[in-house]
Amino acid sequence: MSTPCELIIYSPEKMKADKVAEAILVETKRLEKKYNYYDSESFLSALNNRSIQAIDNETKTLLQRAMQYYHVTKGVFDITVATFKNLYSNETDLKILEAQKQRLLPFVGCEHISLKKDKLVFDNEHTKIDLGGFVKEYAVDRAVGILKKQKIASALVNFGGDIYALGLKPDKTKFTVGIKDPQNLNIFAQHIEIQDQALTTSASYERNTKIDNETFSHILSKETKTSLNNSVTVISHNCVESGVYSTSLMININIKTNNKVIFL
């Protein structure tokens, strides 16, 4: 997942906890290999390269959910920003980058992809998709599913700040999660207690790109440039939901959601 991942399991049986942890590791590695945008051998790359069209039920469900969030957020959460994503890592001239981006913008948007039975269909040769803002959170939710299936009542899953707290800690208290201060990363601005909830924080301060002395966030959108000094934390019932809205609210703070939101 290209980020530190942490799993804490509370169980009276060490062998059982180890077995569950191993199952979660295997599942997470499977998802990473399958949907890695940067791996030319991944299933996702094969879709983007048009070498295959057929998709399995898992991929179909993920794409359906992503497309639903695209419509709910009025196009802000958009897996097709991958269409111009590579420009920010490969281009060193800002004018050229902007010109290339403008050329590709007509091909950005989930209206350029469709699901026809068990196939993913693009309506042009340029549109690409990236599930990177989706799969890590999905992996957290999958891990929680494994924990619940194995009757684990207390655990914390933390994949690079995408977090789910299952149950209470053994001392019957909630899990406490610190949210970094965007202006001073050495301190926590807030501490949040959660139980059976997901928490994600989207921010630009740790991942960005500088081109011609201008700094760009890793959170990309068609029309806006996100701030490099703020963060958005969303608490909801699952990690995918939290991740979608924390990312989307970094781009447009006016998006409506019934989830708890913390702006810093």
Buried (B, 14 or more C-beta within 10 A) or exposed (E): BEEEBEBBBBBEEEEBBEEBBEBBEEBBEEBBEBBBBEEEEBBBBBBBEEEEEEBEEBBBEBBEBBBEBBEBBEBBBBBBBBBBBBBBEEBEEEEEBEEBBEEBEEBBBBEBBEBEEEEBEBEEEBBBBBBBBBBBBBBBBBBBEBBEEBEBEBBBBBBBBBBBBBBBBEEEEBBEBEBBBBEEEEEBBEEBEBEEBBBBBBBBBEEBBEBEEEEBBBBBBBEEBBBEEBBBBBBBEBBBBBBBBBBBBBBBEEBEBEBBBBEB
